[in-house]
Amino acid sequence: MTTTGRIYDDYSVLTPIHDGIDIMDRVMPLIGEELELYRERTPKSFALYERAQKHMIKGVPCTWQADWLLPYTFYADHAKGNRLWDVDGNEYIDFHFGDTPSIFGHSPDNAVTRGIADQILNRGVTSLAPTEDSIFISEMLAERVGLPYWYVTLSASDSNRMAINLARSVTGRSKLLMFNTAYHGTVDDTLKWMPRPGQVEYRWAHFRPGEDAAAVTKIAEFNDLEGVENALKDRDVAVLLTEPFLTDGGFTMPQEGWHKALRELCTRYGTLLLIDETHTQTSGPGGLTRLWGLDPDIWVSGKSIGAGLPVGVMGLKEELARKWQGLLDGFAPWGICGLTGQGTTNSANMLCLRALRLSLEHNYTDKTFAKMFASMDHLARGMRGVIEKHNAPFRIDTAGARLNVSFMPDVAYDALSAAKGVGFGGYREYWLYYCLNRGLLLIPIVNMILTGPDTTIDDCDKLVKAWDEVITNMYGR
Ligand SMILES: Cc1ncc(COP(=O)(O)O)c(C=O)c1O
């Protein structure tokens, strides 16, 4: 059953209410105590934050770095393996990994880091000439993901932007279709949502004055096939973007037959299907596309794929690649103009290509993933055991090395249910601050937890213990 976006007029609908947990009288004071403790632990970060106010908004060079739900951010000093130290000397076990890019470890002492260092020291960083690494990368991605043609960009956002432009050029259509509350990076046309049925609006602070938010963006609810068909049947949609399941804002899972039906609808109405595996690629070397047998026209990833360096990739089906090449070749009489502006000039530089190659060779292996999955299994089992012990109405879902904490008991098949599971209004804040103050670094935005090859069973046990304490304290037992 899909809940169509009736919700967001009243944010209180997003806060779970559970018997025995008193948010106002019990959890809020606990949050106050944690924030006090945070201040006590981070005086040097606070001093840097104050100094930074003069020259950086919110004291950070990129606002993602202020997205910790804290009164002020902490400043990192250094990171190694799955540990990060802040400027006050506090040590954290990293279950966050910069929201995935460093999942294979910070500065690991291995062939990947040595190869990257060698590239910087001896072999050059940037050039507009491709290196042989790019061919290796394309061959390897083709084998793993199943799409034959590849393009390298600066990040997943960059890949999605490229993919949308390409889809528009090739199909001659202007619109895109995406799912409500999905996130696909800093791509203007996707920074929209549908707070009420049929009403597309700009999301967060991404306004384009004078432009109708629905001008080129259509939005449907995940698992709502009728909504998708309604959006596609005018045959003006160039591309449908989706993750295999939605990861940003809790996990929204696909119902039986959803992906097969999406594929069929896209084919029927001449819309290209883009699968964004930026997050879900931590499910294995070929992502969920391989594991679930998905059949996209375009495939996008980034984040973890570049061994911590900013890299994005885009895979294309042969027919689509040929059409695009035809378009580019059409500009040949005017010299190179068809090739200009397709991605950034600094994309696919020598350093990023080397990092990507080394990452695919050494990180993206079944052996490395097996390690990550083993610690994730242990963690998930432990956290579920705690839920059972307390008979708490919460749930834990996993996909590969990625875990979602939901403060609701059921699997979410729509964006509202998933968002409610995030635990806005007390639950997630307390969980996050409690962990942070005990040296456990979680992804704040959406309750995700990652395990890398360096994550030990002992690390997982520490997080399970914190989960137990948090639930105990929430109930006041
Ligand atoms: C599904 C998805 N796609 C794309 C992106 C954009 O990635 P980046 O910020 O590295 O460009 C994100 C970022 O969180 C994401 O979650």
The ligand as an SDF file (V2000), in Angstrom:
LIG
                    3D

 16 16  0  0  0  0  0  0  0  0999 V2000
   21.8120    8.1330   -4.2990 C   0  0  0  0  0  0  0  0  0  0  0  0
   22.7800    9.2590   -4.4450 C   0  0  0  0  0  0  0  0  0  0  0  0
   23.1220    9.6740   -5.6740 N   0  0  0  0  0  0  0  0  0  0  0  0
   24.0070   10.6740   -5.8500 C   0  0  0  0  0  0  0  0  0  0  0  0
   24.5940   11.3010   -4.7810 C   0  0  0  0  0  0  0  0  0  0  0  0
   25.5910   12.4150   -5.0050 C   0  0  0  0  0  0  0  0  0  0  0  0
   26.8780   12.0430   -4.6070 O   0  0  0  0  0  0  0  0  0  0  0  0
   28.0080   13.1580   -4.5150 P   0  0  0  0  0  0  0  0  0  0  0  0
   27.5850   14.1000   -3.4480 O   0  0  0  0  0  0  0  0  0  0  0  0
   29.2420   12.4080   -4.1580 O   0  0  0  0  0  0  0  0  0  0  0  0
   28.1020   13.8090   -5.8480 O   0  0  0  0  0  0  0  0  0  0  0  0
   24.2500   10.9220   -3.4930 C   0  0  0  0  0  0  0  0  0  0  0  0
   24.8480   11.5850   -2.3080 C   0  0  0  0  0  0  0  0  0  0  0  0
   24.5620   11.3130   -1.1820 O   0  0  0  0  0  0  0  0  0  0  0  0
   23.3300    9.8560   -3.3140 C   0  0  0  0  0  0  0  0  0  0  0  0
   22.9820    9.4510   -2.0950 O   0  0  0  0  0  0  0  0  0  0  0  0
  1  2  1  0
  2  3  1  0
  2 15  2  0
  3  4  2  0
  4  5  1  0
  5  6  1  0
  5 12  2  0
  6  7  1  0
  7  8  1  0
  8  9  2  0
  8 10  1  0
  8 11  1  0
 12 13  1  0
 12 15  1  0
 13 14  2  0
 15 16  1  0
M  END
$$$$
